[in-house]
Amino acid sequence: MHKKLSPAPHRLLPLGALAAALLLAGCADMGGIAPHAQPRQAASLGLAEPPPPGDASELQSTAWWRGFGDAQLTALVEQALQDNPGLGQAQARIEQAQALADATGAAAGPQLSASTSATRQHYSANGPYPPGQAGASISMLSARLSGSWELDFFGQHRSALAAALGQVQAARAEAGAARLLLASQVAQQYFELARLQAQRSVVERSLAQREHMLRLVQGRVAAGLDTQLELRQSEGALPQTRQQIEALREREAITRNAIGALVASPAMAQALTPARLDAITPLAIAEQLPADLLGRRPDVAAARWRVQASTDGVAAARAQFYPNVSLTSFVGLASMGLDNLLQGSSREWGLGPALRLPIFDSGRLRANLRGRAAEQDAAVHSYNAALGEALRDAADQLASRQAIARQQAEQRSASRAAEDAWRIAERRYEAGLGNYLQVLSAETQVLQQRRQEVDLHARQLANQASLLRALGGQAA
């Protein structure tokens, strides 16, 4: 009769310990803790559902500023993208997040360490020590190589690593948003400088016209055709015009300082001679823009990555409620006395599993999970706010784009009428059929229309830069 074999008791011990650990895992309760916020659906905003977030390094916008055909603008933007301190801070945040992700990933891998110790100890002759040790001074020496590997059965390390990598992606997307905003700011300041110079050119031309008119009035006064009233009116228009020129020069200097700060090169800004405003070519932007362009905005992508990272953080916090299983081992030498340390009989080694089970921790794990859940709620609310702000921003820029186009059409008609009225008033005055106030009033209208034309063209260019920023640097 054959005797039935039973599993060896030493083989059952690790399995039994693991089963007991799983059974007792419910002692650390995570019930009732969960995030509550829900990401806003793009369809509720009338947008196409964006795809899952991809690698944030692929979110780099096109070099849209080159479309304006201005070499100086291109040089300024690229200088700013290279040297602006704000971008250096964004890059440092990427490196910081990457280092944290590397450290998190390393914690999940095998660990190996070496240690050595040497102790000289004198033992009491009257203590509980055996002969040869009692009353003697003995050197204790050891050298050990220890290793451990935490087995990620419940995904704690995988989730923590995913959360850390999500923060890296978010930092990269935020750096892209900073680059996009900086390029837009440089372009807008450049257009502002060009606008101010164009405005000054208009006023300087008006000054020349008023100086010519003053000479004409002086001649008419000398001939007895006009009075001192017309002469004083003509003379008073000159300092007013010169004051406008000086005010524009002041604003030009301030704008140059702003450009110098953005490109981190004040000398470059001071030496800048912007192109004529009417020589800068507006971008060719499609009338109908795809709704999913908002999903390419780096700030929206960063907010989505924060949500993903916080979701993984909640998963990692939940996994801490489950048993922690690791393998540990060591190998080394230990002896009493240096002469015995390198002998084969001095070797020692050990290998075995280790279990850590959270049963009672005064609420630490629950508090950590609550914090992670609140972090996810905050990330979701931040994403919802970023999506709503992106939609409002793009809608505002598109509305301004359409309004500016309508205003330009109306302004061109008004400008033609003002120019015609001014020429008629000037001819009537020269022929003695009108007075100088009529000429001055007509000229004021012409000056106003010319400056309005400059302002609208500059607004058109600045609006295009803002629109490209609002659409994530994509024109289509």
GIFEN-V661825 format. One record per residue. N is the residue number from 1. SS is DSSP state (H for helix, E for strand, L for the rest). NEAR is the number of other C-alpha atoms within 10 Angstrom. D_FIRST is the distance of its C-alpha to the first C-alpha in Angstrom with 1 decimal. Layout:
[[N/SS/NEAR/D_FIRST] [N/SS/NEAR/D_FIRST]]
This chain:
[[1/L/3/0.0] [2/L/4/3.7] [3/L/5/6.5] [4/L/5/9.4] [5/L/6/12.5] [6/L/6/15.8] [7/L/7/19.2] [8/L/8/21.0] [9/H/8/23.5] [10/H/8/26.4] [11/H/9/26.0] [12/H/11/26.2] [13/H/11/29.3] [14/H/15/31.9] [15/H/11/30.6] [16/H/11/30.6] [17/H/14/34.1] [18/H/19/35.4] [19/H/12/34.1] [20/H/12/35.8] [21/H/20/38.9] [22/H/13/39.1] [23/H/10/38.7] [24/H/15/41.5] [25/H/16/43.8] [26/H/14/45.6] [27/H/13/47.0] [28/L/18/49.7] [29/L/17/51.5] [30/L/18/53.7] [31/L/8/54.6] [32/L/8/58.2] [33/L/16/59.2] [34/L/16/60.2] [35/L/19/63.3] [36/L/11/65.8] [37/L/15/68.4] [38/L/13/68.2] [39/L/16/69.8] [40/L/15/72.9] [41/L/14/72.4] [42/H/17/74.9] [43/H/10/75.7] [44/H/9/77.2] [45/H/12/79.8] [46/L/10/80.5] [47/L/16/78.6] [48/L/16/76.0] [49/L/14/72.5] [50/L/16/72.1] [51/L/9/69.1] [52/L/11/66.4] [53/L/16/67.8] [54/L/11/67.6] [55/L/15/68.2] [56/H/22/71.2] [57/H/12/72.6] [58/H/12/73.4] [59/H/18/75.7] [60/L/20/78.6] [61/L/20/81.8] [62/L/13/84.1] [63/L/14/87.2] [64/H/19/89.2] [65/H/23/92.1] [66/H/15/93.0] [67/H/13/94.0] [68/H/19/97.1] [69/L/14/98.5] [70/L/15/99.7] [71/H/12/98.8] [72/H/15/99.7] [73/H/23/97.4] [74/H/20/94.6] [75/H/15/95.3] [76/H/24/95.4] [77/H/24/92.1] [78/H/17/90.2] [79/H/17/91.8] [80/H/24/90.6] [81/H/22/87.0] [82/H/14/87.0] [83/H/14/88.5] [84/L/18/88.4] [85/H/15/86.8] [86/H/16/85.1] [87/H/20/83.0] [88/H/14/82.1] [89/H/13/80.7] [90/H/20/78.7] [91/H/17/77.2] [92/H/14/76.3] [93/H/18/74.4] [94/H/21/72.5] [95/H/15/71.5] [96/H/15/70.6] [97/H/21/68.3] [98/H/20/66.8] [99/H/15/66.1] [100/H/17/64.4] [101/H/21/62.2] [102/H/14/61.3] [103/H/13/60.4] [104/H/19/58.3] [105/H/17/56.4] [106/H/13/56.0] [107/H/14/54.3] [108/L/17/51.5] [109/L/14/50.7] [110/L/14/48.9] [111/E/13/50.8] [112/E/13/51.0] [113/E/10/53.1] [114/E/12/53.8] [115/E/10/54.8] [116/E/12/55.9] [117/E/10/57.0] [118/E/15/58.6] [119/E/12/59.3] [120/E/12/61.1] [121/E/11/60.4] [122/E/13/61.7] [123/L/16/59.3] [124/L/13/60.8] [125/L/14/60.8] [126/L/8/60.3] [127/L/10/57.5] [128/L/10/53.7] [129/L/13/53.3] [130/L/9/51.8] [131/L/9/54.1] [132/L/11/55.3] [133/L/15/55.3] [134/L/16/57.4] [135/L/15/61.1] [136/L/14/60.4] [137/E/14/61.3] [138/E/17/58.5] [139/E/14/58.3] [140/E/16/55.3] [141/E/18/54.9] [142/E/20/52.6] [143/E/17/52.5] [144/E/18/50.1] [145/E/15/49.6] [146/E/17/48.1] [147/E/16/47.0] [148/E/19/46.1] [149/E/18/45.7] [150/E/19/45.9] [151/E/17/43.7] [152/L/16/45.9] [153/L/14/43.3] [154/L/18/45.9] [155/L/16/48.9] [156/H/24/51.0] [157/H/23/52.2] [158/H/19/52.6] [159/H/22/54.8] [160/H/24/56.7] [161/H/25/57.4] [162/H/23/58.5] [163/H/26/60.9] [164/H/25/62.3] [165/H/24/62.8] [166/H/29/64.5] [167/H/26/66.9] [168/H/27/67.7] [169/H/26/68.5] [170/H/28/70.6] [171/H/27/72.5] [172/H/29/73.2] [173/H/29/74.5] [174/H/25/76.7] [175/H/27/78.1] [176/H/27/78.9] [177/H/26/80.6] [178/H/19/82.7] [179/H/24/83.7] [180/H/27/84.8] [181/H/19/86.7] [182/H/21/88.4] [183/H/28/89.5] [184/H/25/90.9] [185/H/20/92.8] [186/H/26/94.3] [187/H/24/95.5] [188/H/21/97.0] [189/H/19/98.9] [190/H/27/100.1] [191/H/26/101.4] [192/H/23/103.0] [193/H/26/104.8] [194/H/23/106.0] [195/H/25/107.1] [196/H/25/109.1] [197/H/23/110.8] [198/H/23/111.6] [199/H/23/113.0] [200/H/21/115.1] [201/H/15/116.4] [202/H/17/117.5] [203/H/21/119.3] [204/H/16/120.9] [205/H/13/122.2] [206/H/19/123.5] [207/H/19/125.2] [208/H/13/127.0] [209/H/13/128.1] [210/H/20/129.4] [211/H/16/131.3] [212/H/11/132.9] [213/H/19/133.8] [214/H/21/135.3] [215/H/14/137.6] [216/H/15/138.6] [217/H/25/139.4] [218/H/20/141.3] [219/H/14/143.4] [220/H/17/144.0] [221/H/16/145.0] [222/H/11/147.4] [223/L/10/148.9] [224/L/9/149.2] [225/L/11/146.7] [226/L/17/144.2] [227/L/14/144.4] [228/H/11/142.8] [229/H/11/140.2] [230/H/18/138.7] [231/H/20/138.9] [232/H/13/137.1] [233/H/15/134.4] [234/H/21/133.9] [235/H/18/133.8] [236/H/13/131.3] [237/H/15/128.7] [238/H/17/128.3] [239/H/11/126.9] [240/H/11/124.5] [241/H/16/123.2] [242/H/16/122.9] [243/H/11/121.0] [244/H/15/118.4] [245/H/20/118.1] [246/H/12/117.4] [247/H/12/114.8] [248/H/21/113.0] [249/H/15/113.1] [250/H/12/111.5] [251/H/15/108.7] [252/H/19/108.2] [253/H/14/107.8] [254/H/13/105.2] [255/H/21/103.3] [256/H/22/103.4] [257/H/17/101.9] [258/H/18/99.1] [259/H/27/98.3] [260/H/20/98.4] [261/H/16/95.8] [262/H/25/93.5] [263/H/24/93.7] [264/L/19/93.8] [265/L/17/97.0] [266/H/16/100.3] [267/H/11/102.3] [268/H/15/100.8] [269/H/22/101.8] [270/H/14/105.3] [271/L/9/105.9] [272/L/17/104.7] [273/L/12/107.1] [274/L/20/105.4] [275/L/18/106.2] [276/L/12/108.7] [277/H/21/106.9] [278/H/13/108.0] [279/H/10/106.6] [280/L/19/103.0] [281/L/12/101.3] [282/L/17/99.3] [283/L/18/95.7] [284/L/10/94.9] [285/L/13/92.4] [286/L/9/91.3] [287/L/9/92.8] [288/L/7/89.5] [289/L/13/86.6] [290/L/13/82.9] [291/H/16/81.5] [292/H/16/78.3] [293/H/19/80.5] [294/H/24/79.9] [295/H/23/76.2] [296/H/22/77.3] [297/L/28/79.1] [298/H/31/77.4] [299/H/26/77.8] [300/H/27/76.1] [301/H/30/73.3] [302/H/27/73.0] [303/H/24/72.7] [304/H/27/69.9] [305/H/29/68.0] [306/H/26/68.4] [307/H/26/66.8] [308/H/22/63.9] [309/H/27/63.5] [310/H/28/63.6] [311/H/24/61.0] [312/H/24/58.6] [313/H/26/59.6] [314/H/25/58.5] [315/H/23/55.1] [316/H/23/54.7] [317/H/24/55.7] [318/H/23/53.1] [319/H/21/50.3] [320/L/21/51.1] [321/L/22/49.6] [322/L/24/46.1] [323/L/20/43.8] [324/E/20/44.8] [325/E/19/42.0] [326/E/17/42.8] [327/E/15/41.2] [328/E/18/42.7] [329/E/15/42.5] [330/E/17/44.5] [331/E/15/44.9] [332/E/18/47.5] [333/E/20/48.6] [334/E/22/49.4] [335/E/19/50.8] [336/E/16/53.1] [337/L/16/56.0] [338/H/15/57.2] [339/H/8/56.3] [340/H/14/52.6] [341/L/19/52.5] [342/L/12/52.0] [343/L/12/49.3] [344/H/9/45.8] [345/H/11/44.4] [346/H/14/46.6] [347/E/16/44.8] [348/E/14/43.0] [349/E/12/41.4] [350/E/10/39.7] [351/E/13/38.3] [352/E/11/37.2] [353/E/16/38.1] [354/E/16/40.6] [355/E/14/41.2] [356/E/11/44.5] [357/L/19/44.7] [358/L/18/48.1] [359/L/16/47.9] [360/L/11/51.4] [361/L/9/54.3] [362/L/8/57.4] [363/L/12/57.9] [364/H/10/58.2] [365/H/19/56.0] [366/H/21/57.6] [367/H/14/61.0] [368/H/15/60.2] [369/H/25/58.9] [370/H/19/62.1] [371/H/17/64.2] [372/H/24/62.5] [373/H/23/62.9] [374/H/19/66.6] [375/H/20/67.0] [376/H/26/65.7] [377/H/21/68.1] [378/H/18/71.0] [379/H/24/70.1] [380/H/25/70.1] [381/H/18/73.4] [382/H/18/74.8] [383/H/24/73.7] [384/H/21/75.3] [385/H/16/78.5] [386/H/19/78.5] [387/H/25/78.1] [388/H/15/80.9] [389/H/14/83.2] [390/H/20/82.6] [391/H/18/83.6] [392/H/13/86.7] [393/H/18/87.6] [394/H/20/87.4] [395/H/14/89.3] [396/H/15/92.0] [397/H/20/92.5] [398/H/19/92.6] [399/H/11/95.1] [400/H/17/97.3] [401/H/18/97.1] [402/H/12/98.5] [403/H/12/101.1] [404/H/17/102.3] [405/H/14/102.9] [406/H/11/104.9] [407/H/13/106.9] [408/H/17/107.7] [409/H/10/109.1] [410/H/11/111.3] [411/H/17/112.3] [412/H/15/113.5] [413/H/11/115.9] [414/H/14/117.1] [415/H/19/117.7] [416/H/12/119.8] [417/H/14/121.9] [418/H/21/122.4] [419/H/18/123.5] [420/H/13/126.0] [421/H/18/127.4] [422/H/20/127.8] [423/H/15/129.7] [424/H/16/132.0] [425/H/23/132.7] [426/H/22/133.4] [427/H/13/135.9] [428/H/16/137.6] [429/H/17/138.1] [430/H/16/139.5] [431/L/9/141.9] [432/L/13/142.9] [433/L/10/141.5] [434/L/15/138.8] [435/L/15/138.1] [436/H/22/135.8] [437/H/14/133.5] [438/H/17/132.6] [439/H/21/131.7] [440/H/19/129.7] [441/H/13/127.8] [442/H/21/127.0] [443/H/22/125.9] [444/H/15/123.6] [445/H/18/121.9] [446/H/23/121.4] [447/H/19/120.0] [448/H/15/117.6] [449/H/21/116.4] [450/H/20/115.9] [451/H/20/113.8] [452/H/18/111.9] [453/H/18/111.1] [454/H/20/109.8] [455/H/18/107.7] [456/H/17/106.1] [457/H/21/105.3] [458/H/25/103.7] [459/H/19/101.8] [460/H/22/100.6] [461/H/22/99.2] [462/H/22/97.7] [463/H/20/96.1] [464/H/27/94.5] [465/H/27/92.9] [466/H/25/91.7] [467/H/24/90.4] [468/H/26/88.4] [469/H/27/86.9] [470/H/29/86.1] [471/L/26/84.3] [472/L/27/82.2] [473/L/28/84.6] [474/L/20/84.1] [475/L/19/87.1] [476/L/14/85.2]]
